[in-house]
Amino acid sequence: MSYLKFDKKLMINLEQSLPKEMLRTNRAGAYHCTSIVDCNTRKQHGLLVIPLPGQDTYRPHVLLSSLDETVIQHGAPFNLGLHRYKGGVYSPNGHKYIREFDCDDVPRTTYRVGGVILTKEKIFITKENRILIRYTLVDAHSPTTLCFRPFLAFRDSNALCIQNNDIDGTMTPVTNGISCCLYNGFPTLYMQFSRKVEWVNEPNWYNGIEYVKDLERGVPYSEDLYVPGYFKTNIKKGESIIFSAGVDEISPRNLGKLYETEIATRTKRTSFFNCLKNAAKQFYLTEGNEMYMLSGYPWGVILARNTFMSLPGNTLAINHKEDFEKIMATALKALHEYFETGIPSKKILGIEHPDIPLWAARAIQLYAKNEGMEATRNLYAKDLTEMLDFIINDGHNNLRMHPDGLLTTNGTTHAVSWMNSHLNDRPVIPRTGYLVEFNALWYNALMFAAEMLSESEQYASKAEQYRSIAEKMKQPFIDMFLNDYGYLYDYVDQQFASPEVRPNMVIAIGLDYSPLDRRQRKGVLDVATRELLTPKGLRTLSPKSYGYRPFYLGSPEERELALHQGPARPWLIGFYADAYLRVFGFSGVSYIDRMLIGFEDEMSQGCIGSLSQLYDGNPPFNGRGAISHATNVAEVLRTLRTLKKLNI
């Protein structure tokens, strides 16, 4: 039975099929993303989207927006494409020919046009800016011709194309295809087939193509795309033809072998775990000798906090230890450069935020749980001590350790934590002073470092120092954050203690080391369960709190106000599960297992096979924001791995 399969009834119903999106990447920054009916609904959608070289930050650009196929029999054309035009008009309605779509191996669409049955399969070449599409004529009772019409964009994925006279419409013949470059500064796009085809030069602009997701978000949503002509070829029953779009010319005779080689390396999406495993690897970004973790798609960037938060789940939980070490090496290099110079990285954004060393320490701790203390000490002892000493010695200009060991930060003018929404250059939630998760992560990092380094003569004095600071801050932490209602204040600034029930307190009880005892942890857990838990993660704010906004909808300003005021975050379920298992032990395994069902349901929703950035805080808990988010995939994967170990 296919795990990700959608029948004709769903596919021809655009209300049901358009919201479902699919994503494929090359693990080097390029991707293909669209709806499952191949109708682009976002400006970031495209058949071939690649990052341009020479940029400090990750900036994808859409070269080839889409490829419309037409089946011709007895002189009658049947266009399989689908676009939305001005006024909400969909044309040419090729979705009505779709019999089914499944995504277990590769995205496969099956069309039926009269007596013609045609399949289309797409695959991205690993670490190469090239996508292949294999068309197979499964059945036909008369001579059949296929035409392919490329829709070209050549633009930033966050921009839109408008008809202009600056375009270079030159189409240069190459083996079994053409090449083109519409504007200076872009790479040449090569469109080739596995066998000889006819190119018909018929340049035209297709105006007023609309992207419904951008329309819903209240941002510019209409553009014009250039179509230079179309490819044409005959095809017989049982034959296959492969289309290649890339930034380098390729020998057409190699396309068949290349396709089969790539498909052999794929993990089948035949289970919840396998879907998330594939999603996790899509966040990998390799550039030369360095490796990064993207925050998400389709508008993700390389963020320091997200890198350290998602790194263990997206690598160690799927047995990719070497990738953990490569990505960690790149990230730690940028972090230490910031320590030394005070200049933030242009590549890994947000490395200057005060909590970054704390999240980095947790990532190393999770590596130790996977690989053992000795191996971790040999690899990361120096990095860990430098991070902790940087904090102890007031190396950061916005993080201060007080005599009692607790940390404070200033978040009044700029957001300093993961709750980082801004409006009019001011944080929507001005969390400042003593932040609960900062101090919980700090205590955890100190205790972990003390344990790991205590077995080393070289670091024995460091271990004792770290343990002493942790013991000193334990009671002040409890006095500062634990209130009479049994939960933790979100932050405390001078005489003000934020009473809002937020999930940051769950981080404090989910870490391996917590200042709270088991009874206190259970009290916090009870409040979180009662007020924050949803089938899609933990709410960012309790519904009982003033300003609760459960739906991430409306204008950009309205969405920014709602971002951390109620919508649920799946990644927090990792800390919740850890806390629950620490409080209830093995008796909590079945409960956590049942809780994950809500995430498995999402495998056939939104971006199929992955998890969205956030979900509405109220039913029906619809997915919003980025369609595939690294921290969410990582923490659910890590939780699945934990349950697997406990069930062995």
N, C-alpha and C positions, 0 to 999 in steps of 0.2 A: 504494500500500500504506500502511495506517495504521501510524504509528510507535508509538503507545500504544493498543493495542487488545487486549481480553481477551474470550475467547469464553465460551460458555455453560458448557462443561466446568469452566473455572476459577471462574467466578462462583458456581456453585451449590455449590462445595466451599469451605465457610467456613474450613477450615484454610488454604487458599491465598488466599482473597479478603479475609478480615478484616484480615490484616497489611498489606494495600496501602491506602494512604490518599491522598486528594486534597485539594488546598488551592487556594483562590481568595481574592484580596484586592482591596481597593479602592484600595490605595496611600495610604490615609489612616488606617490602623490597624484597619479592620474586616476581618473575614475569614469565610469559610465553610470548614469542614474536617470530614471524616468519612471512613469507609472507602468503598471503591469500590462496596460493596453498600448504601450508605446506612444502615449500622448504626453508631451512635456507639460507639467503643471507648475514648474518653478523656473525662474531665469537661470538657476544653477543646474538645471537638468541638461543633459547632453549625451550624445553617443560617444564622443571622445573629448574629455575635459582633462587638460594637462597643466601642470605648473610651468611657468616660463623660467628658464635658467637665469642666474645672475641676480635674483631678488633675495633680500635678507629674510623676508617673511614668506610664508607659504601663501601663494596667490594663484589659484587655479583659473584657467582660461578655457572657454568653450570654443573649440575649433569646428567640430562637426556636430551640429545640433541634432539632426535626425536623418534617417534614410527611409524614404517612402518607397514601398514595393508595389508594383502593379503586375497582376496576372492577366495575360491576354490569351483568349481562346476564341477561335472563329471570328477574329477581328474585334471582339468586344473586350474593352479594358475593365478590370476590377481592381480599384486602388485600395490597398490594404492600410494606407496611412491614416492618421487621425490628428487633427489640430483644432484648437479653439480659436475662432476669429471674433472680431468686433461684434458686440451684441450677444455674445454667448452662443454663437453658431458653431457647431462642430462639423468639420468636413475633412476628408471625404468619407468619414464613417466606416473605415475599414474594420473597426472592432466587431461589426455585425457578422464578419466571416470567421471570427475566432471560435474554434471548437473547444479548446482547453489551453491552460497555461500551467506548467509545473516548473519547479525550481530546485529539485533535489540535487542534480548534478550541476547543470548550467541552466540559465533561463531558457525555456523551450516553449515556443508558441506554435500551436497547430491551427492552421487555417483550412477551411473547406469552402471552395468556390465551385458550386455545381458538382461536377465529377472530379474536380482537382482537390487533392489533399497535399498541402505544403507545410513543412515544418521549418522553423527558424530557431537556431541556437546561437547564443552569444557567449564569448569567453574573452577575458582580458589576459594578455601575456604578462607573466610575472616580471616586474621591474623593467618593463619596456613599454613605451608609449604607443601601444598598438592593441586594437580590438579586432577580433575576428568574428564574423557571422557566417554560419554554415546553413545554407538553404538546401533542403532535400525534397524532391518531388516524389512523394510517397505513392501517389496514384494520379492517373490522368487517362482519359479515354480518347483524347485527340491531341494534335500538336499544341505545345504550350510555349509561350514566350514570357520572359520576365523582364521587367524594366525597374531600374533603381534610380531614384531622384534624390541627390544629396542636398540638404538644407545647411548652408554654411553660415557661421556666426563670426568667428575670429574676434572675440571680445573677452573682457574680464567677466568672470562668472557672476559678479554682482552688478554688472552694467547691462545695458540694453542696446541693441543695434537699430539704427534708424537709416533708411535709404539715403545714400549719399553718392557723390561723384568721385570720392577719393579711392574707391575700390579698384583693385587691379584684377580685372576679370580674365586674365590670361590663364588658359588651361593647357598645360604642357603634357604631351603624350609620354607615357612611360610604359613599361611592359605590362600589358593587360590592364591598362587603366590610365589615369591622369594624375598630375600633381598641380598644386596651386598654392598661392600665398596672397591673401586678399589685401594685407596691409604690412607696411614696414615694421620690423621689430618682432614679427611672429615667425615661427618655424614653418617650413613648407609641409603641407599636408599631402600625403600620398594615398590615393584610393585605387586599389588594385584587386583583381580577381584571380582565382586559381586557374582560370582558362581565358582564352581570348574573348573579348566582348566588344561590342560596337559602342562608341561614344557619340551621342547626338548633342551638338552644341546648341543650346536653346536658353540663353540667359534671361532671367526674369527675377523680379523682386516679389516676394510674397508678403504683403503688408497686413498689419493689424493682427498678428498672432498674439494671443493673450495667454497669460499664465494665471490660472485661477487661484492657486495658493498665494501668489503675491497680491492678487486682488483682495483676498480675504484678510491679508496682513496689513492692508492700507499703504502699500508701497508701489512704486511704478511697476506696471505689469504688462505693457504692450510693446512689441517690437516688430521690425521688418527683417526678414531673412533672405539671403541671396541664394538662388538656385541656378547654377550655371548651365544645366542641361540634364541629360539622363543617360545611363548605361542600358544596353539592350542585349539580350542573348536568348537563344532557344535552349530548352532543357527537356530531357526525356524522362519518362517514368523510371524511378530508381536511381537517378543521377543526383549528385550533390555538387554545389558550387560554393566556394568560400570567398567572402568579401573581406578585405583587409583595409583598415584605416590606421595610418601611423605617420610618424614624422621622419621616417627613413624609408627608402625604397627597399623592397624585399623581392626575392626570387619567387615568382608564383608557384614554381614546382615544389617549394618547401612548405607551402601553406597547410597542406593536408597533414604532413608529419608533425608540423608545429602544433596544429590543433589537437591531434591525438596525444602528443607528449604533455601538453598542458592539462588536458582533461584527466589524464592519469594521475596527476598530483593532487586533485581536488578531494576534499573531505565531503562526503555526501551529507546533505542536510536532511538526514532521516531521523533526527531526534532533537529535542530541546537543546541538549548539550552541544551537539554538532553544529546547530544553527549559530549558537553563540560563539563557538570556537572559530567558525568562519568569519563571523562579524568582528571578533577580536583581532584577527590577523589583518583585516582591512584597515585598521588604524596605524599599522606599521608604515613608516616613511624612511626609506633609505636614500641617502645622498652621499655618494662617494664612500668614504670610510666611516661616516657618521650615520647614526640611526636615531629616529625620533618617534614620538607617539602623537598622532593627531588627536585633537579633542573630539572631533565628530565630523559628520557630513550633513548637509552639503556645504556648509560655510564654516567648517572647523578650521582652527589654526593650531599652532604648536604652543601650548600653555604649560608653564612650569608646574603649577599646582595640579592640573589635570594629569600631567605626565606621571608625577609621583603617586597620585591617588589611584590611577588606573593601571600602573605598570605591573604590580604583582598579579592581579587577576587576569590581565590580558596576555601574560606570558607564562608565569609559573603554574597557573591553574590549568593550562593546556600543554604543560611539559615543554615549554620553549625557554629553558634556562639560559641558553646562549643569547637569545634576543633580549632577555631581561638585562644581562650584563652589558650588551652593546648599547642599549638605550640608556641605561643607568650611567655608563661611562660618558656618554655625550652630555647628559643632563648635569652630572656632577662637575664636569669640566666647566660648563657655563656658570654653575653655582660658585665654584671656587674662584673663577675669574671675577665674579661680582664681589666676592669677599675681599679680593686683593685690590680691585680698582674702584669699586663703587659704581661702575658703569654697567647698566643692565644689558643683557643679551638682546640683540636685534632679531635673533632667530627663535629663541625660546622665550616667549613673552611672559611678563609677570614674575621673572626670577627675583625681582627686588622685593616682592611682598614678604612681610615679616614671618608668615607661617610656613614658608617654603622649606626651610631646614627641618621643621617639625614633621612635615609630610614625607620628606626624603628619609628621615630617620625611621619612620614607620615602614616605608618600602623596604629598607634594609632589614628591619625586624622580620618582615614576612618572608624575605629571602632566607633568613636564618631558620625560620620554622620549616622551610622546604628543604634546605641544603645542610643544615646543621651549624652549630656555633663555631666550630673550628674553621670550616671553610669560609664562613662569613667574616670571621675575625681576620683571617689571612688576606681577604680581599678588600674589606671595607673598614677596618679598624681606624686607619688614619683619616679617612673621610668623615667617619662618624665623630671622632674626637674633635676634628677641626670645626664641624658644624656646631657641636655643643659648646665648645670653647668660644666660638664666635658670639654666641648668645650670652654666655656667662660674662664675657669681657665687654659687653655693650658694643659689639661691633656693628650692630644694625642701628640705623638712626631712628627707627620707629619700633623698637622692641627693647624694653628695659626689664631686667631682672631685679626685683626688690630684695631687701635683706631677708624676707621670709621665703624667698625662692619663687614667688609667684611672678608672672609676666604681665606687663601692661603694654598697650599700643594705642596710638591715636587714630581713630577711624571717623573723625567728625567731618573732615573735608574730602577724604578719599576712602572708598571701601577697601578694607584690608583683609577681609576673609572671603571664603567662597560665596557668601551672600553679597555679591558685588554689583547689584543693579544700581544704575545712576540715572538721574534725571536733572537736567539743567546743571550739569557738572557737579552735582551733589549726590552723595549716597542716599538711596531711598531708605535704607535701614542703617542709621549711623551707629553701628556697633563699635563701641570704643571703651577704653579702660581695660578691665580684666575680662577677657573673653573665655567662656567656659571650655571650648574645644582647644584653644591655644594652650591653656594650662593643663588640660587633660593629656594632650599630646606631649607636652613638655615633661610631665611626670612620667609618662610611659617611656619616653625616649631616655630619660635619665636612668630609670630602673633597668631597661633593656641593656643599655650600654654598660651599666655596672655589672650585670650578670655575664654579659659576653666577654668583658675585658678582665674580669676577676681571675680568670685562669691564665692570664699572661703576665709574666714578670715585668715586661716592658710597660704595660699599661695599668699595673696594679694600683698605683697611687691615683690615677685618673678614675678608676672604678670606685675607689673609696670616696673620692670627691663627689662624684655624681650621685652615689647612694646617699651621701650626707645631705646634699641639696634636696633630693627627693623626700627623704624622711622629714626634713625641716618644713617642707611645703605641704605635707599631707594634711595636717590639721587646719592650717590656714585655708586650704582649698575647701574643706568641708564647711568651715565657718563662713567663708565668702559666698559659696554658691548654693549649699543645701538649705532650702527654706522649710518653714513649718508645714507646708502642704506635701512634702515628700518628693518634690522634684527640684531641678537645678535652675537657678537664674541663668538667663542666656548671656548676660554680661552685666558687670557692675562697674559703675563710673562714679567715683567719689561717694556721694551719699545716695546715688540712684542705683537701684537694682531692677533690671528689666524683668517684669513678671510674666512676659509672654512665654507660652509653652511652645518651644521650638525644638527641632530634632538635634541640635548641637549637643544637647545633654545626653543623647543616646551614644554619641561618639565617646563621651566620657565613661560610659559603663560598658562599651563594647570592646575597648582596648584591652590588651593582655594584662596591663598593670593599671589599676585604678585606685585613687585615694579612698574610694568608698568600699565599705564592707558588703557582704552578700545581701544583708537585709536592706541596706540603703540602695543598692543596685536594683533590688526588686521593686522598691517604692517608685523609683524613677521609671523603671520598665512598665509598671502598671499605668502610670500617667501617660506615657508614650503610646501604649497599646490602646488606651481608652480614647485619646484625643488626636493622635497623629497617624495611626496605622490605617492604610488603605490596601486594596489588592494590588496597587501599583507602586508601593513604597510608602515612605513617610511624608506626611504633609510638612510644608515648610513653616506653617503656623497653624495653631489650633483654631477650629471653627468658633470656639468660645471667645477668641481674642478680638479686640477692636481692629478693624481694617482688614479682616479676613477676605481675601479675593481668590476663590477657588478656581476660576476659569482664566486661562491664559489666552485672552481674546481681545479684539479691538485694535485701535491704532497703536503705533509703536510706543507712544507714551503710556497708554493704558496697559499694554503688555509689560512694560518695564516696571510699572507700579505693582503689577500682580506677580512678577517673577518669583519672589521669595515671600509672598504673603498668602500662601495657601496651596498652590500646586504641589503635587507629590513628586519626590525624587527616588527612583529605583535604587540608586547606589547606596542610599542610607540603610537599605534592608540588610546590607552586609554587616554593619555595626549592630543593627537590631538583632539579627540572628546570632551573632557572637555573644551579645549580652544575654539573650534568652537561654542559650545553651550553657552559659556560665552560671546562670541562676538555677535552671531546672535540670541541667545535666542531660543524660541520655533520654530522659522522659520527654524532653523538648524536641527530639529529632523529628517525630512524626508531625508535630505542629508546624515546624519550619518547612518541612517537605510539602505540606498542604498549602502553606502560604505562597510557595513558589508557583503554584498553578496559575495564579493571576498573571505571572510573567510569561509562562508558556503560552497562554492564550494570545499574547501579543505577537507571537511568531508569524501569524497569518494576518496581522493588522499593520497599519502604518508602513514602515519599511520592513518588508517581510524578512523574517530571519534575524531581526535585530530589535533594539529597544530605543524608543524616542528619548529626547533630552528630559522631558518632564511630562506629567499627566495631570489632568484636572483633579482638584482635590475633592470634588463631589462626583457622584455617579452621572454618566456612565464611565467616568475616568478616561476620557479620550486623550490620546497622545498629542503632544504639541512640541514646538521648537524644532531643534535639529532632529532629523529622522533617524540617525544612528549615533549614539553617544558613548564615548569610550568608558567613562567612569561607571555608567549604568551596566554596560555589558560586563565590565571587569568584576564588579562586586557581586553580581548575580552568579557569574562563573565561579568566583571564589567561594561563594556560599554552597553552590552545587558540589564543589570539590570537598568542602568540609563535611557535607552530609555523606558523600561517598566514603570518606575515610572512616566516619563513625559507624557506617553500616557494614563495613568489612568485618 
